[in-house]
């Protein structure tokens, strides 16, 4: 990159650039597009890189460069940038999102760039032509909210910093990345060394980060976890250190899903002493739930610095005498005063940090449907693969037409690749060697297939130069491939039905005391089961020895057409995945039954619900699982289960269950008109939760198995290897209670956790358990009064399950954005209003009366005035109406035209806020009726037919005014 930009000056400029970054505490984030790290979407024609973000620590506070600042910085140093479009008006911004919705299922680099160039107020071409360097397959776009000054700022930058020259474009750069990798394929260390040597000493003067010091093996780079604690305990020498400590301290106290890895800093090896040590810390946030929770903390504590996906931190821990400490403290105070004075403006606007990733289906089908589906296809077979890709498309909101087309193509792909590879799984690193020729042949069959695929052919062979990377690692560097893959599940239609030749698993993501066993007993004894002839069975977890879910799977295989009531709490995703796996392998559907609750910002169950569960458990006697009033630490066990759900709101919890299983049954729990939770109860629960956090911190925590999987967020990415190791170190645990305490259920990885009666806080727990019992007993009347009657709850659950079994259930809206693909823009007009207008006119006009008596409107379910169609008028024409989306628009009806085969109302759109809405159609109209075999678009011919004497025209004088709503279809 530097050689191409600077030519013979490259080495010198590299050294200057390196020093500049070190001196200003800067970080350059780049997107590396290469074929040597494995297949991803489409193999690039050539390897290249573009800068995506520039950050600097500045005067003690982090600063992310704005887009104009990135362009200026990159053009000064001749660094490559991506294509940038600015939408600085409400109209252009609305048109942008509408254009994406129109292109999301078929967009390629050429079509997307063309439309965005037409819509944008400012367009800055990228340093590399995407089509020439990468190809037509476009992964996606990143939309970022910016300040209104950006328009002036970017125009000023473009004038001051014209596109830089490429002085070295004609020079011989030596071996390319692909040639270096090809020449050193026998050994990973040798390959890394060859790459480092090739970039030159000015860019990488020291290899110690990669190899350690002489005589030190690779493991000597890692340091023990105590470094993080020492860092938090140390006095901050400057303001930025203090603010970083705040971030880390909060994340650890709230137990956010994140890893803090520390390494020796070998660059400082000569300065290390017992009183002066240097480390490198990598902070990696695993789950998106952490960002939502952190943003809430920021609202309560405005001084908190923002959280990003990853941080790289150089740490220096040193001892200082009193004089030196006083000097540091004074400098720190001055620095803090300077920083806080300007910090408010920098961090006050949360919108400045919002970004949205918008990906295209032509990319997603290659990466997510084909590549990530390989393990499912080869390990579990074609039916499981079909369930996987249908679920993915449902989550994305893919339009029904595209789902049908992709299903046909992917079924053909599955047969083709299994026939060719047998049982040996195709490597995800080189899958395009097989997929690209298949897609190319498929695309050649029809223009429809070509549009579905986007682009195929011109295959670049990677087998000879593929870099050596760890197995299972995603080349993007932020996810392990297996985790990136959405869990496969049964195919789900809009209305889910359970075929009678299939089984049904009813399971309970709940907490002890949620009445699942009592409910199962009622369902088991109910006359008529779930309304069909399938037998109902129940397995009670407290009575099963060994692996419970394995036993459920065995019973499913024995009785494939039965309804299984899985009477055991199922709070973690590992269990959910096992249930999904059972559904695929034994032809069954699964229905989660959850206690109804408002939940909190970070837990699907409210304190009210938790209190009721505890009250119920402490009323029980002789419980099969020994969790009752005689259990010395029953309260602690329920807190443990409550903690397992920590990290997800109720909406997220329900949304994921519906996405996985297609349905959700809610069991009524609390009366809506109840009095608030007594203060004494609320206080004892909060005290218990805080005590549980202290206990977990001291004796090991149960890692949250419910926290959501890693989706992309605005981030600074950690190196691929680091990320894969961090994620691989996650472990999940679920425990169950027995008379002997907490034991593993043997189905997930576990780590020892001391029970409450034996830990450092044993006395505090004994005291808390007693107080809990006393308070719940004192408020027994309250708890008995706020619960929904059990027979009512059973009736509600039974009805919901019967509706699912009969196919009369429609999944609730989880507010997942429905993408589909926009085809045209139109004003939607109420059918009832159209009929009312015609009925009034029919009283005075025999022709209209005769038309209505012909029952031509009986099949009119919706009416609209088409404004623009993407096939006829282009994407931009359709997208331009985005400004008025969902806005009421006046419409004047001026005439009725009808022939023996069709009828339509001539219509003229009015104005909104002074803007005239103009239809791109030559004859704006609302189609009312077409005869058999006549297409709706043929109504456009009515004016011509009238001119030829083959149709009638009835003018409205004066025109009739109605209102419609601007919509996309």
N, C-alpha and C positions, 0 to 999 in steps of 0.2 A: 504494500500500500504506500509506504513512504518512498520507496524507490520509484514507483510510477509517478508520484506527485512531484518529487524533488530532484529526481535524476541523480547526478553525481554528488549533490549536496545532502543526500538522504541520511547518511551516517551522522553527519554533523547535526542535522535537524532532529534526528532521533534523540541524540544526547541532550539537546536543548529542551526538547519536549519532555523527556524523562525528568530532568531537573525542575522544569516548570510545574509538573504534576506534584512532585515531592514537596517542593517549596510552598505550594498553595493548598496542600492537603486536598487534592482533587481526585475524582474518580470518573473514568470514562466508561460508559456502558455501551456495548456494541452487539449487534446481531450478526453472528457469523453464519454465512450461507455457504455450505461446503458439502461435497459428496463424500468426504473421507470419514465422517462420523456416523455413517449409516443413513438409510433411506428415510425421507421425511417429506411427505407431500409429493414433490416432483424433484428429480435430480437436477441440480443447477448445471447449466452449460459451462459455467466457469465459477471458480471459488471467489467470493468477494465478501466484503464486510461493510456495514453502515453504522454510523454512530446514532444511538437512540436516546441517550441521556447524558448530561454533563452535570456533575455536582461538585460543590466545593464547601469546605467547612467554614471558610471565610473568617470573619472576626468572632469566632466562637459560636456560630450557629449555622446549621446546614442550609444550603441554598441549591435548589434545583433550577437549572437554567430554563428560561422560557424558550419557546420554539425559535423566535427571532435571535435570541442570544446563542442558541445552539448553532444556528446557521452562521452567525458572525464568527463564533469561535472556530468552527470547522473550516470555514473558508480562509481564515487567517492561517491556520496550520495545515491547510490543504487536506483535510480529512473528509471522507465520503459521507454524504447525508442521504436520507431517504426522501422520497417525493413528499412534499408538504402542500396541503391545501388549506386556505383560510376561508371560513364562512362567517362573515362579520355582520350580517344582517339577519333579522328573524326569518325572512323569506329564504335566504340561501341555506341557513342552518336547518330549517324545516325540510327544504328540498333534499338536503344531504341524507337525512335519515329515511325519507321516502325513497330516494334513489337506492339506498342500500336494501331496503325491503323489496324493491323491485328486482334487484340484481343478486340477492343473497343465495339463490339456488342455481344460478347459471353464470354468474359473473366470472370473467377472466381478466387478466391484466389489461388487455387492450380495451375491452368494453368498459371496465370500471374507470380507468384513467380518462377515457374519452368523456364519459358523462360527468365526472368530477371536475374536469377542466372546464366544461360548459357551465356548471353550476357555481363553482367557487368564485369568490371575489378576488382572491389572489392564488396563483398556482406557481409553486417553485419546483421545477423538475429535480429528480434525484440525480446523484453523481453517476449512478449506473442505470442503464436502461433495463428495467425488470424483464422485459420480453427477451432481450438479447443475452443477459447474464443468467437469469433464473429460468425463464420460460413463461408460458401463459398461465400456469396454475398459480393463483394468488392466494396466500394463506388468509390474509385479512387486513383490516384497517384498525388503527387505534384512534379513537376520538377523544380529544382532551378539551375541557372547558377552559377558556382563556379570558383575560381581561379585555375590556372594550378598547384599550389603548393598543392592542396587538396589531391592528390594521396599520396605524401610523408607524409603529415600531418596525414592522417587517418591511414596509416600503423604504424606510430609511436605511435599514440594514442592506437591502438589495442594491441600493444606490452606492453605499459606502464599500460594500464587499461584493464585487462582481465574481462570477464563477472563476476559480483559480485555474492557472494553466497546468498541464501535465508534462513537466519537463523530461520525464524519463520514459515516456510511453514507447519510444523507439529503441530503448536500451535492452540489453540482455540481462534479465534479473537473476540468472542462474537457475538452479532446480526449482520447480514449482512445488507447492504443497503436496500435490498428488504424486509427483515424482519422488519426493523425499520419503513419503509414506511407503511407496511401492518398493523403494530400494532398501528399506529397513523393516520388513514385515516379520522377521524371525523373532524379534525381541522387543517388548514394549519399552524397556529402559533405553535401548539403543535408538528406538524411533523418537522418543522424547528428546534425547540428547542431540540427535541430528537436527531436529526442528529448532531447538534452542540455539544451536551453533549457527544455523542458517539466518536467524534474525539479527545476529550480530551482538557484540558485547555492549554497544551503546544502549541497546534496548533491554538486554538481559545480562547485566554485568556479573551476576552471581547465581550459580545453580543450586545454592544451598537449600532454597525453598523446595526444590524437587528431590534432592538427594541427601539432605542433611549435611553435617560436617564430616570431614574425613574420619573414618572409623565408626561413625554412628549409623545405625540402621534406620530404616524408614520409620519405625515405631517410636524412635527417640524424639520425634517431632511433637508427639502428643504429650500433654501435661495432665495432671490429675484435676478433678473437678473443683478442688479447693481454691483454685486460682480465682474463680468467679466470686466466691465468698470473700476472699482477700481483697479483691478489687472493690467490692461493695463496702467493705469496712474501712478502706483507706480514705484519708482526707483528700478531696479533689484539689488538684493544683491549679485548675483553671475552670472557667465557667462551662465549657463544652463537656469536660469530664463529669462535672456535677449533673448536667442534664442527661448524659448517657446513663449514669448511675440511677437516675430517677426512672428511666425507661426499663432498665433491667430489673430493678427492685420491684417495680409494679408488676412486671410480667411474671416474676417468680412468686410474689405474694398471691396474685390472682390465679396462679397456675395456668397461664396461657400455654397453648400447645406450641412450644418453641424449643430449640436446642441451642446451647451455648458451648461451642467447642473452642478449646484453647490449644495453641501450638507454641513451641519455642521459636523465637525470632532469631534465626541464625545470622541475619545481616548485622545484628548488634553483638555478636559473640565476643568481640574484643572489648566491649564496654561492660560486660556482665560481671557482677561481683555479688557477694552475699547481701549487700545493702542496695543493690541496683540491678533489677532483673527486667527483661523485656519479653513480652509475649505478643502473639497475634490471636485475636478472638474473631470467630465467625459466628454471627447470630443468624439463625435461620428459623423463620416463622412457618410452622407446618400447615396450619389450617386457616381458612378464610374467616372462621368464626372469631379468631383472635382480633382481626381488624375491626369487626363490628363491635366487639366488647371494648376494645381500646378507644374507639371513637366516642363511645359513651363516657369513658373516663376523661377524655380530653374536654368534653363539654362541662364536666364538673371541675376540671383542673386545667384552665386555659393555658397555663405555663408549660404543659407537657409538650415535648417535641413529637412530631409525627412518627408513626411506625411504618417501616417498609419491610418487604419480604426478607431482605437480607442486609446485614451490615458487616463490613470488614473494619476491624479496629486494631490499631497498634497501641499496646498498653505498656507503660513504664511504671513499675512499682519501685519506689525508692524511699530510703529513710533520710530525714532531714533534721538538723539540729534546730534549736529554738529560734535562732536568728534567721536561718534560712526559711523555716516554717512561717515566721511572721511576715517575711518579705513576700513569700508565695501567697499568703492570705490577703495581703494588701493588693497585690496585682490582680488576684482573682476577683476581689470586690470591685475594683475599677472596671475590669473586663465585663463583669456581670451587669454593672450599671449601664455601660455602653450598649450591651447586647439587648437588655430588656427594654430599653427606650425605643428601639426600632422593631422589636420582635412582634409586638402586637399586630402591626400592619401586615407582617409577613405571614402570620399563621391564622389571622382572624377569619379569612375567607376559606372555608372548607372546600368550596367548589373548585378552587384552584388546583386541588390535588385529585380531582375526580377524573378517571379515564374509563373508557369502555372499549373492550375488544369486540370487533365485529368480524366474524370469520365466514368464509364462503363454502358452500356445500361441495363444490368441485374439489376443494382441498380436504374437507372433512371426510368425504367418502374414501379417499386414499389412506388417510392417516388413522382415522378412528374406526371406520367400518371394515376396511380391508386389513391394515397392519395390526391394529389392536384386537381384531377379531380372530387372528391366527391361532392363539392358544385355545380359544373356545372351540373353533372348528376342528382342530386336530386332536384335542383331548376329550371333547364331549360330543362331537358329531354335528351333523348338519342341522338337525332340529334345534339344538341349543344355540348354534350360530345364528339361525334365523331369529330366534327369540332375542338374542343379543342385539342384532342390528335393528330390529323393529323397535326395541325399547329405546335405543339411542335416537332414532328418528322421532319417536314420540316426545322425548325430552326436548329435542331441538325445535319441535313444532313444525316439522317438515310438512309441506302441503300433501294432501292425499294423492294427487297425481304423481308427484315425484317419489313418494313412498312406493307406489305401485311399480314405477319404472325401475327404481333402485332394487326393489325386491327381486324382480325378474333377472336383473344383471348380476346381483350378488349370489342368487341361487345357482346361476350358470357358472360363476366364478368358483363357488364351493365345489361343485362337481368336477370342474376342470382341474383345480389344483390338487384335490384329493386323489384324482385319477393319476395325475402326473407324479406326485410325491409320495403316494401311499400313506403310511402311518408316520413317516418322518416329517416333523414340522418344518415348514419353510422358515428360514431365519428372517427375523424382522429387519435385520441390518441390510439385507439385499433383496427384500421381497419385491421391489420394483423390477428386478430382472425378469420375474415371471408376470407381475401384474401389468406392467406397461405394455408389453406385446399383446396381452389379452385385451386390455382396454382399447388399444389401437384397432384391433380387429373388430371389436364390438362397435366402436364408433363409426367404422366405415359402412355399416349396414344401413344406416338411415340418418337423416339430418336430426331427428329426435334423439337418437343415440349420441350423436356428436355433441348436442347441446347438454345432454346429461353428463357426459365425461368431461367436457370443457376443452381438453387438449390431450393428445397422447402421441407417442412416437418419438423419434430422435433420441433413442435411449442412450444415455451415457453409462458405460460399463464401470462399475466400482469395485468388482471383486479383486482386482489386482492392486489397488492402492488404498483399500479401506483401512483406516487407522485402527489400532488395537485398543478397544475400550472394554470396560467391564460388562459382563453379560447382564442383560435386563435393564441396562441404563438408557434413559431417554436422552437423545442427543441435544435436546433443548437445555438440559442441565438443571431443570428445576423439579423434575418428577421422575420417579422410577416407573418404567413402562407399565408394570402390572398394576400400580396404584392409579396410574392415569386412566386406566380402562374403567369405564363405568360398569358396575356389577350387572351381569346379564340377568334377565328375568323373563317370565312368561310374556308372550305377546299380548298387547292390551288394545282393545278397540274403544271407541267413545263410550259405548255402553258395554260393560263387562258382563259376561255370562259364564257360568260354570257348566260345561257340557255334562250331561248325565253319565257319560262313560268315563268321566274323569273324577279324581278325588278332590277333596278340599281340606286344607290345613287351617284351623283357626288358632291363632297364637296371640300372646299377650305381652306387648312391651309395656310393662307396668312396674309396680313397687309392691312388696308384701303389704297385705291389708287392702288391696284394691278389689277384693271379692271375686277373684277369678275362679277359685276352686268352687265356691258356692254357685257361681254362674254356670260353670261346667256341669255341675250336678243337676241343675235345673234343665239345661239344654239336653243333657243325656236322657232325662226322664220325660221330656216333653213329648206329647202325642203328635205323631206325624213328622217328627224330626224337623228338617228344614223345608218341609213342604214337598219332598219327593221320597222315593223309595230307597235312597242310599242309607246304609246303616251308619249310626253315629257311635264312635268310640272315644274314650278319654284315657290319657296317661297322666297321672299325677306325679309331678317331679319329685315331691317329698318321699314318694314310695319306691322310686326307681333307683337301683344301685348301678353304679358305673356311669357310662356316658349317655346322658338322657337323649340328646338329639340323634345319636346313632340308633338308639332304641326306636325313636319315632320313625326314622328312615326304614328300619327293618319292618315295622308294622305297616308302613305305607306299601312296601313291596308285597307283603302278604295279602293286604286288602286294598288293592289299588283304587277301587271305586268308592271307598268309604269316606266319611267325614271324620277327621281326626281333631279332637280338642286337645291341644298341647298345653296342659295345665302346669305351666312353669313360666316364671318371669323371663322375658327375652329382651334385655335392655341394650345389648351391644350389637354392632354391625356384623361381627363375625358370625353370630347366630343368624342374623338376617340373611347373610350370604349362604349359610348352610340350608336355610329354608328355601331360598331361591334355587339352590342346587337340587334339593329334593323335588321341587316342582318340575324341573326339567326332566329329571331322570325317572320320575314315577308318574308323569302326566297328571299333574295336580295344579290347582290354584291355591293361593294362600291369602287369608284375610286377617289383618291385624285388628285386635280389639283393644282400645285404649280408654282409660278413665277420662271423662271430660273434665277439662280444667283450663283456666285462662292462661296459666303459666306465667313466667317472668321473662325479662329480657334475655336471660342466659340459662333458663331451665324450663322444659315443657310442663312442669308441674308447679303450681303455686304453693305457698306456705300453707294455705287453707287445706289444700288436698293432702299435703304431707301430714298435717296435724290430724286429719281424719284417718289416714292410714295408720298412724301411730296409735290413735285411740282404739281403732278396731283390733290391732294386734295385741294391745295390752288388755283387751277384754276376753281374748281367747284362752281356752284351757285345753290341755292334752293335744296340742297341735302336732301332727305327724312329723313336721320338720323341727320340732322343739323351739319354734319361734312364737312364744306366747307370754302371758303375764309372769310366768315362772322363769323366763330367760333373764339372766342378770344384765345382759347388754343388748336388749331388744332395740332400744332407742338408737344405739350406735349402729346396729345393722341397717336400720331404715335410713339413717343418714348416709351410710355407705352406698346404698342403692340410689338414693336421691343424688348423690355426688356423681354417680355413673352417667347421669343425663346432663351434667353441667356442660355448658358451652353452646347449647342450641335453644333458640326461642321456640315457643309452641308452633308458630307458623312453619319454621324450618323443619321441626320434628315431624309434623303431620305431612308437610309437602314431600319429604323424602320417602316416607312410608307409602304415600299414594303413588309416587313416581316408580317405586320399586315393585309394588304389588297391585297397583291399579285401583285399589279401594281402601276404605278405612271405616271401621265401625266405632262409634263413640258410645261409651257406657255412661249414662247420666250418673252424676255423683252428688253435686251440691245444688240446693235450691237457689234460684236466681235472686230471690227477695230476702236472702238471709242477712242477719246482722254481721258487722265486721268481726274479724277474728279478735278475741279478747287480747288486751295488751300483754297480760301475763303469759299467754300461750305464745304470742309472737316473740316475746323477749326470750323465752326458754328455747325456742327453736333457733333463733339467731345465735344465742350463746352456744348451743350444741354444734351448729355449723362452723362457728369460729374455732371451737375446741377440736372439731374433726380436722380442720385445716392444720392446726398446730400438731396434732397427733400424726397426720400424714406427712408433714414436713420432717418430723423427727424420726418416724419409723418406716418411711417409704410410702409413696402414694400409689393409689390405683389409677393408672393412666386412663384418661377418658376415652372409652371406646365408642362413644356416640358422636364425638366431634366430627365435623364434616370433612370429606376428602378434599384434597388440595386442588383448588381451581386457580386459574391465573388471576392475579391482582396487580395493580401498579407496583412495580418492584425493582430492586437492584438485585440481579441474580448472583447467587453463589456459584463457584465452579462446579461443573457437572459431577466430578468425583466426590467433592465434599458433600453435595446435596444428596447423592445416592447413599452415602454412608450415614448421613444424619437421619434420613428417612428409614433406612434399614434398621436403625437402632430403636425405632418405636416398638413398644410391646403393649399388648392389650391384656387385660385381666378381668375376669368376672369370678366372683366367689359366691358360695352359698353357705347358709348357716346350718350348723348341725349342733348336736348337744356338746360336741367337743370344741366348738368355736368355728373360726373361718377356715374353710378348706377349699382347695381348687376343685372345679368340677371336671378337670382332666381334659377339657375340650379346647382350651386356649392356653397360650403361654402365660405363666404366672410368675410373680416374684413375692418373696416372703413379706408379709405385713403383720406386725404384731397386733393382736386383738386388744381391745381397750382395757380389759381387766389385768393385763400384764405389762402395759407400757409405762412410760415415764409419767403419764397423766392419769394413772389408775385411780388415784384418790379423787381427782377432779371428775372423772367419769362416773364413779360410784355416787358422788354427790349430785351430779347432773341427772343421772338416771332416776334417782329418788325424787328430785324436784319435778322432773317430767311427769312421773306417775302421780304425784300429789296434785299438780296443776290440772292434768287431764281429768282426774277423778273429780276435782272441784268444779270443773266446767262440763261434766258429763251431760247435764241437761241441755246445754248449748249444742254440743255435738250431736245429740240425738235429734235435735230440732232442725238442724240445717241439712241433713242428708235426705236425698230423694228416696222414697220408699223402695225397698229392694225389689218387690214384685213389679213395680213400674219400670225399673232399670232392666230387669230381665225381659219384660215385654218389648221394650224399645230395641234391645240388642237382637232379640229373636226376629223382629220384623225387619231390621236392617239386613240380617244374614239371609233371610228368605228372599228379600228383594235382590240381593246379589246373586243368589242361586238361580233366580228366575230371569235375570238379565234386565231387571228394572232399576238398576242402580246407575247413576251418572256421577263420576268422580267430581268432587267439588273443585272449584278453581283455586289452584295454589299460587296464582299470580305469576306463573311462569310466562314469560313473554311469548306470544304466539307469532312466529316469524312467517311461515308460509312464504309466498312470493306475491307481491302486488302485480296485478295484470292491468288494471285500469282505474281511473279516478272518475267518480260520479257523484251526483247529488241524489241521495236516497229520499224518496217521497213516500209518505204514509199511504198505503193502499186504501184504507178507509176514507181518507180525504178525497182521493181520486174518484172512488165510487160515489161519494156524496155529491161531488161536483157534477158527475154525469147523470145521476138520478134527478138532480134539479133541472138540468138542461133537457132531460128526456120529457119532462112535463110539457115543454113548449115545442120540441122538435121531434117529429115522427121518426126520422131516420135514426136518431140516437136512441129513441125508445125501441125501435126494431132491433137495433144492434144489441141492446142490453137484454132484450127478451130472448135473444139467441144463446144466452148463457155463455157468452164468450169470455166473461171475466171471472168465471167460477174457479179457474186455476191460476188466477193472478195472485201470487203469494207475496211478491215484492215488486216495487216499481222504482226505476232510477233513470236519471238523465245523464248519459255518458258524456264526460268532459274530454277525456283523452285516453287512448289505448296504447300500451307500450309497443305493440307490433305495428300499429298504423302510424303513430305519432312520435315514438321514441321515448326513452326512459326519462329524459329531462322534462319533456312535456307533461308527463304524468307526475313526476316529482315536484314540479312547480306548484302544484295544488296543495302541497303539504302545509303551507302557511295557514290554510283554512280548514284543516282536518278537524272533524267533529263540530264545526261551526254551522249555525243555522244560516241558510241562504234563501233569499226570496226568489221565487220562480213565477213567471207569468205564462199562463197557458193561453195560446192565441188561436188554436184551431184543432179540429179532430180530422184526421185523414184515415179513410178506410177503404179497403177493397174486399173482394170475396175471400182473400187469403190472409189478410193481416190488417191491424189497426194500430194507430199511434197518435199521441198528442204532440202537437208542435209546441215547443217550450223555449222560453228565453230566460237564462239566469240573470239575477239582478246584481246588486252591489253589496259589499260588506265593508263597512268603515271607509267608504269612499272608493274602494277598489272594485272595479267592474270584473265580475267573473265571466270569462269568455270561454265557450266550448270550442275545442279544436275540430269538432265534427262540422262538416259542411251544412248539415241540417240537424240542429239540436232537437231532440225529441224524447218522449217517454213511450216505449213500446208497451202496448196493452195486450195484444193477442196476435198469435200467428197460427195458421192452420197446420194440419198434419203434414210433416215433411218440409216445412218452411222454417229456416233458421231465423233467429231474432235479428241478426244483423241485416237481413234482407229488408227490414222496415225502412232502412235508409233509401230504398228505391221508391217509396210512396210519392214524393214530389214529382218524380219523373213519370210515374204511372198516372198521376193526376193530369200532368201536361199532355199525356197521350190519350186521355179520356178513359183510362182503365181504373180509376179510383175516384172517390168523392172527397170533397173538402167542405167542412162546416166551420166557418170562422166565428170566433167569439168576440162580440163587440158590446161592451168593452172586454179586454182580456181579463182572465180570472187569476187572481193572485193567491198563491199558496206558499208554504215554506217547506224546505227539505234540509237535509244535513249532509255536508260534504264528507264522503267516506272513500277509502281505498278498498278495492276488491281484488 
